Amino acid sequence: MPKHEMKLQRKYYHFCLLKSLLMLFAGNLILLIFSPGVCMAQGDLLITPRRVVFEGSKRSMDLNLANTGKDTATYAISLMQIRMKEDGGFETITEPDPGQKFADRFIRFFPRSVTLGPNEAQAVKIQLIRSNELEPGEYRSHFYFRSIPKVSALGEKAKAKDTTTISVMLTPVFGITIPAIIRVGESTAKVSISDLGFEMANDTVPRFRLVFNRSGNMSVFGDLTVDHISTQGKITRVGMANGVAVYTPNTKRQFQFNLNKVPGVDFRTGTLRVIYTTSSDVKPVRLAEAELPLK
């Protein structure tokens, strides 16, 4: 085979490899965007509150965005639809699942994009519209704040490129999603905890798992605490997980997280008690409780 054809084949092979890597990178980025751990802050963008909820007579609210970084950043704002899977993961959808209602057509917001300088903040105005068309139940969509990459200024000299090779420049696009929920009527939501389990991952990390069982017409949202109760009755806080949700129409959610290794706590004996409460600074309401004897 002539040398120039072999060189073209190698270039094509490298191109296909880079294409596959790009697809893998994009898939992992989507998982990053929708993972629960980045619902409130991603990169240098801070959003408060971390949930938009319209219920009762509430018709408007503000979302506060703050740039905690050292560079000016621009974010595009939109509404998107997300499905929660039984393992707690998320995926985008275009049609609602049975029993799921989208909230986007009942929500208006302004502005649609923001540019924030270092340590600068801005409010996004959100309004509930077409409320007369809402039927009893819960509606949910998600606000998506997408970082817009910087572009080179006009007139900026481009760096010389080697035209004999194929190159790909990866520009990561970061984003945050937060739920936007409309609740109409009385809630019949209930939740219980089952299938508790404990293990020492890699023989060193205490890991706790459980299953949420949700019923009723609305989702549940709250904070988890795990206490270790020794055989002598001593109670020690060994784990916390805030902002855990089970969205409609899901009836189950599997959940696991690592506990803290606290001096004096023996995870081979005693009992682990898990409590799920509403997220509130005033007086949290206990939603569910369960215990797991250790042995």
C-alpha positions in Angstrom: 0.0 0.0 0.0 1.4 3.5 -0.9 2.7 5.5 2.1 0.2 8.3 1.5 -2.7 5.9 1.7 -1.4 4.3 4.9 -1.1 7.8 6.3 -4.7 8.6 5.4 -5.9 5.3 7.0 -4.1 6.2 10.2 -5.7 9.7 10.2 -9.1 8.1 9.7 -8.5 5.6 12.5 -7.4 8.5 14.8 -10.5 10.5 13.8 -12.9 7.6 14.7 -11.1 7.1 18.0 -11.5 10.8 18.9 -15.1 10.7 17.8 -15.8 7.8 20.2 -14.0 9.6 23.0 -16.1 12.7 22.4 -19.3 10.7 22.6 -18.2 9.1 25.8 -17.2 12.5 27.2 -20.6 13.9 26.3 -22.4 11.0 28.0 -20.4 11.4 31.2 -21.0 15.2 31.2 -24.8 14.6 31.0 -24.6 12.3 34.0 -22.6 15.0 35.8 -25.2 17.7 35.1 -28.1 15.6 36.4 -26.4 14.0 39.4 -27.9 15.1 42.7 -24.6 16.4 44.1 -24.6 19.3 41.7 -28.1 20.6 42.0 -27.2 23.7 44.0 -23.8 24.7 42.8 -21.6 23.8 39.8 -18.3 25.4 39.0 -18.5 29.1 40.0 -22.3 29.4 39.9 -24.4 29.4 43.1 -28.2 29.2 43.0 -30.6 29.9 45.8 -33.0 28.5 46.6 -32.3 25.0 45.2 -35.9 24.3 44.4 -38.8 26.3 42.8 -42.1 25.3 44.4 -45.5 26.9 43.7 -48.2 25.8 46.1 -51.2 27.5 47.8 -51.5 31.1 46.8 -47.9 31.5 45.7 -47.7 33.0 42.2 -44.2 34.4 41.9 -40.7 34.1 43.3 -37.0 35.0 42.6 -34.0 32.8 42.0 -30.8 34.3 43.0 -27.7 33.6 40.9 -24.2 34.5 42.1 -20.8 34.1 40.4 -18.3 33.1 43.0 -15.5 32.8 40.5 -12.8 35.2 39.3 -13.9 35.4 35.7 -17.1 36.8 34.0 -19.5 34.0 33.0 -22.6 33.8 30.9 -25.4 31.3 31.5 -28.4 30.4 29.3 -31.6 29.5 31.2 -34.2 27.1 29.9 -36.7 24.5 31.1 -36.3 20.8 30.4 -38.0 17.5 31.3 -36.2 14.9 33.4 -37.1 11.4 34.4 -35.9 10.0 37.8 -34.8 6.4 37.6 -35.3 3.9 40.4 -31.6 4.1 41.2 -31.8 7.9 41.7 -30.2 8.7 38.3 -31.7 11.1 35.8 -32.3 11.2 32.1 -33.9 13.7 29.8 -37.2 13.0 28.2 -39.6 14.7 25.8 -42.9 12.9 26.7 -44.2 12.5 30.3 -44.3 9.0 31.8 -47.7 7.7 32.9 -48.7 9.7 36.0 -46.1 12.5 35.3 -47.1 16.1 34.4 -44.8 18.7 33.0 -44.7 22.2 34.5 -43.0 24.2 31.8 -46.2 25.6 30.1 -47.4 27.0 33.3 -44.1 28.9 34.2 -42.8 32.2 32.8 -39.3 33.5 33.7 -37.0 36.4 32.8 -34.3 36.9 31.8 -33.4 33.9 29.6 -29.7 34.4 30.0 -27.4 36.2 32.5 -23.8 37.5 32.4 -22.2 37.8 35.8 -18.9 39.4 36.6 -16.8 38.1 39.5 -18.7 38.1 42.8 -21.8 39.6 41.0 -25.3 38.4 41.6 -28.6 38.7 39.8 -32.2 37.6 40.3 -34.3 35.6 37.8 -38.0 36.4 38.1 -40.3 33.4 37.9 -44.1 33.6 37.6 -46.9 31.0 37.6 -49.3 31.4 34.6 -52.4 29.7 33.3 -53.2 28.6 36.9 -56.9 28.3 35.9 -55.9 25.3 33.7 -54.2 23.4 36.4 -55.8 20.2 37.7 -55.2 18.7 41.1 -51.8 17.0 41.5 -48.1 17.8 40.9 -46.4 19.2 37.9 -42.6 19.1 37.4 -40.0 20.4 35.0 -36.4 21.5 35.7 -34.6 24.8 35.2 -31.4 24.2 33.3 -28.5 26.8 33.7 -26.0 26.1 30.9 -22.6 27.7 30.8 -21.9 29.4 27.5 -18.2 29.0 26.5 -16.2 32.1 25.8 -15.4 32.8 22.1 -12.3 34.4 20.7 -12.5 38.2 20.2 -12.7 39.5 16.6 -9.3 40.3 15.3 -7.5 37.9 17.6 -4.7 36.1 15.8 -5.3 32.4 15.4 -2.5 30.0 16.2 -0.8 28.2 13.3 -2.1 24.7 12.9 -0.4 21.6 11.6 -2.5 20.7 8.6 -1.0 17.2 8.3 -2.7 16.0 11.5 -6.2 15.8 12.9 -6.9 17.6 16.1 -10.0 18.0 18.3 -10.4 20.7 20.9 -12.7 19.7 23.8 -14.7 22.6 25.3 -16.6 21.3 28.4 -20.0 22.9 28.8 -21.2 22.8 32.5 -24.7 23.1 33.7 -27.0 22.9 36.7 -30.5 21.7 37.0 -33.0 22.5 39.8 -36.6 21.3 40.0 -39.5 23.5 39.3 -42.7 22.1 40.9 -46.3 23.1 40.9 -48.6 21.6 43.5 -52.4 21.9 43.3 -54.7 20.6 46.0 -54.1 18.5 49.1 -51.1 16.2 49.2 -51.7 12.5 49.8 -48.0 11.7 49.6 -46.6 9.1 52.0 -43.2 7.5 52.3 -41.7 4.5 54.1 -38.2 3.1 54.3 -37.4 -0.6 53.7 -34.6 -3.0 52.6 -32.0 -1.5 54.9 -28.5 -2.8 54.5 -24.9 -2.2 55.7 -21.5 -3.2 54.5 -17.9 -2.3 54.9 -16.9 -1.4 51.4 -13.3 -2.5 50.6 -13.3 -3.5 54.3 -12.7 0.1 55.3 -15.6 2.3 54.3 -19.0 2.0 56.2 -21.8 2.1 53.6 -25.5 2.3 54.3 -28.3 1.5 51.8 -32.1 1.7 51.8 -35.2 1.9 49.6 -37.7 4.7 49.7 -41.3 3.6 49.1 -43.5 6.5 47.9 -47.3 6.6 47.4 -49.8 9.3 46.8 -50.2 12.2 44.4 -47.1 14.2 45.0 -43.3 13.8 45.4 -41.4 13.8 48.7 -38.3 15.7 49.6 -36.2 15.8 52.7 -33.1 15.1 54.7 -31.7 11.8 56.0 -29.9 11.3 59.2 -28.3 8.0 60.4 -27.5 7.4 64.1 -25.5 4.6 65.6 -27.0 3.3 68.9 -24.6 1.2 70.9 -25.5 -1.7 73.0 -25.2 0.6 76.0 -27.7 3.0 74.5 -25.2 5.7 73.4 -26.4 7.6 70.3 -23.9 8.9 67.8 -24.6 10.7 64.5 -22.7 8.9 61.8 -24.3 10.1 58.6 -26.3 12.8 56.9 -27.7 13.3 53.4 -29.6 16.5 52.6 -32.0 17.2 49.8 -33.1 13.6 48.9 -36.2 13.4 46.7 -38.5 10.8 45.3 -40.3 12.4 42.4 -43.6 11.4 40.8 -44.5 9.0 39.3 -41.8 6.9 40.9 -43.0 4.7 43.7 -39.5 3.4 44.7 -36.0 4.9 44.9 -32.8 3.0 45.9 -30.3 5.1 47.9 -26.9 4.5 49.4 -24.2 6.6 50.9 -21.1 6.3 53.0 -21.2 6.8 56.7 -18.6 8.6 58.8 -16.0 6.6 60.8 -16.4 8.1 64.2 -14.0 7.2 67.0 -15.6 4.9 69.5 -18.3 3.7 67.1 -18.2 -0.1 66.5 -20.2 -0.9 63.3 -20.1 -4.6 64.2 -22.6 -4.2 67.1 -25.5 -2.0 68.1 -28.2 -0.6 65.8 -28.4 1.9 62.9 -31.4 4.2 63.0 -32.3 6.2 59.9 -34.8 9.1 60.0 -36.2 11.0 57.0 -37.6 14.5 57.7 -38.8 17.4 55.6 -36.2 20.1 54.9 -37.0 23.0 57.2 -35.2 25.4 59.4 -38.2 25.9 61.6 -39.5 22.5 62.6 -38.8 19.5 60.4 -41.6 16.9 60.1 -40.6 13.3 60.4 -41.6 11.4 57.2 -40.2 8.0 57.9 -38.0 6.0 60.3 -36.4 2.6 60.3 -33.8 0.6 62.3 -31.2 -2.0 61.3 -29.6 -4.2 63.9 -25.9 -4.8 63.3 -24.3 -8.2 63.7 
